[in-house]
Each structure stands twice: as structure tokens, then as C-alpha cells.
Amino acid sequence: MIKAVRTAFWVLGLFLVMTSPAAAQAGGGGVAPEVGAGLAVIGAGIGIGLLAKGAVESVARQPESSGTIQTLMIIAAALIEGLAFYAVFVCS
């Protein structure tokens, strides 16, 4: 049940983020760009939190591979941040 609710929130958030710029150009009646930008930032925060959680658990299980895990985590976090910046730029 929780997984279905989480998926529904993700779909709703993505829908709001993707429709916000189109509604802003159409001249009103849509979702405010601030809402889309806020949802993009919230999504990025959740994504980075889950990423860090997984990395810490992996390092706790295999401390000898912490360097590789840290490198992969930094790359993934940069990609998530890049996507969040792009979404905020598109919404504004």
C-alpha cells in the first residue's frame, strides 16, 4: 500500500513539473511555476536521501569498497542535482 502511495505521489509530482511550463506559456489556468520548482527540489532531496542511505548501508556491509561506493554516490548525486536544476530552470 505504501509503495502504491509513493508511486502515485511521484507520478503527480512529475505531472505537475512537466505541465507547469506549458501552462505558464498558455497564459494562465495552470499550476504556478513555483509549485513545480518546489516539487522538483523535494524530489531531488528525497532522491539524494535515498542514495545516501543506500551508500551508508553498503559501506557498513563492505568497508573495503568504500572508495568505489563513494565515487559512485558522488556521480549519482551530481546527476540528481543536475536534473533538479534543470527542472527549476524550466519552471521559472
LINFEN-V386964 format. One record per backbone hydrogen bond with DSSP energy under -0.5 kcal/mol. CO is the residue of the C=O (numbers start at 1). NH is the residue of the N-H. Records with the same first field share a line. If there is no record, write none. Layout:
CO=NH + NH
This chain:
1=5
2=6
3=7
4=8
5=9
6=10
7=11
8=12
9=13
10=14
11=15
12=16
13=17
14=18
15=19
16=20
17=21
18=22
19=23
20=24
21=25
22=26
23=27 + 28
32=35 + 36
33=37
34=38
35=39
36=40
37=41
38=42
39=43
40=44
41=45
42=46
43=47
44=48
45=49
46=50
47=51
48=52
49=53
50=54
51=55
52=56
53=57
54=58
55=59
56=60
57=61
58=62
62=65
63=66
65=69
66=70
67=71
68=72
69=73
70=74
71=75
72=76
73=77
74=78
75=79
76=80
77=81
78=82
79=83
80=84
81=85
82=86
83=87
84=88
85=89
86=90
87=91
88=92
